[in-house]
């Protein structure tokens, strides 16, 4: 990471100066630098209210020269979070090389705030189907690509099938040559409907046979657009898959901008127990996307800044990203049968990549600072 200790110490001093100016008793005791933001941990004296610090968010942002600051409680401490001037991506290949191996049918999503890789197993009972929501620029399609590519990296075609439906024809087209993909990318409403009819027939066949393998992932980009152009039969097919697909080993991964009941049928919307929520425009949209109140999604930074929402709990993470060169390298290895020794070739290996490793700001030497004062 390029963030220098001296810069962090200076920013911590500025936060403490704002607190002192407003007679709020608190001090910065540590924090982390992640690819997207810097998080300072503040210890408050007994009796200090979180609201006293939250009310100073604008002044803290101004003191640090940032467009905004996010203040929230985590455990016994208060966190002040500000965006980095130059955010860094979390690249999928180095992240997968850190993981080495993944359980079957498990996708790599990115890294949590503390740098821990975040993964999700589609076949887990509490997962089943995944809805990825966020405005334009939130990074939802890029996250869906990384999710699908990571599944292809760790699961052979005999164990995993992928069906791609993409009304705009841009988001999933780069994945068309993966050996797990069945029949390329469906673009037109007619082609998408035909594909969904086949998936429903396959689901019914598996039901009668008591089969659930190979695992099939039906990925849909721009779900609301597909529902609006595809008509009632398209909606009925997707609803049936969302209601009955899990037992047959068929899982939906769908992207949308506004997952409201008006745009997405209520019956289908209720069958996405896991939500990956990127930046949204308002608290109302955050509630629609996350399925819970006060998720904070309206405060996300965009460009891969996401919340995983499951069972009413949220986990913030930075989504993994894969560029064209990396994708070509992965595609070549996957088509050749998979990586050897669980290591994937990194076209950018000459550039030391540490973007998924957060830098810790240690607890500050308060005695030295007091003497300096």
Number of C-alpha atoms within 10 A of each C-alpha: 14 10 12 10 13 9 10 18 15 12 19 21 15 16 24 18 17 18 19 13 9 11 10 18 18 19 21 24 18 19 24 20 26 27 24 25 20 24 23 25 22 23 17 19 11 8 7 13 12 15 11 14 23 18 11 19 20 14 16 28 20 14 14 16 12 15 12 17 23 18 21 15 14 9 7 10 16 21 25 23 22 24 20 16 12 10 13 16 19 24 22 25 27 22 25 21 14 13 16 13 14 19 11 16 20 21 24 26 27 29 24 21 22 17 19 15 21 21 18 18 17 25 18 12 11 13 19 24 26 23 25 30 31 29 17 15 15 22 24 32 24 20 26 28 24 26 23 25 23 23 24 28 26 23 22 18 18 11 15 21 21 25 22 27 29 23 23 15 15 12 20 24 17 15 22 16 16 20 21 26 21 16 13 17 25 23 19 17 20 14 15 22 21 13 22 23 16 13 20 18 12 15 24 17 13 18 16 10 10 11 14 16 14 15 21 25 24 21 23 26 27 22 26 22 17 23 19 14 14 18 13 10 13 21 22 16 18 22 20 14 24 23 17 18 26 22 17 23 21 28 24 23 24 23 26 25 24 20 25 17 13 9 16 20 17 13 14 17 19 14 19 22 19 23 25 26 34 35 29 27 13 13 16 13 21 26 19 18 29 30 23 16 14 12 20 18 27 20 18 19 18 21 21 27 24 31 26 21 21 19 12 13 11 18 14 21 24 27 30 30 24 19 12 9 12 19 20 16 15 25 21 16 16 22 17 10 13 19 16 9 8 16 16 21 17 17 14 13 10 7 8 8 15 17 22 27 20 22 21 15 20 11 11 15 9 12 9 9 10 8 7 7 6
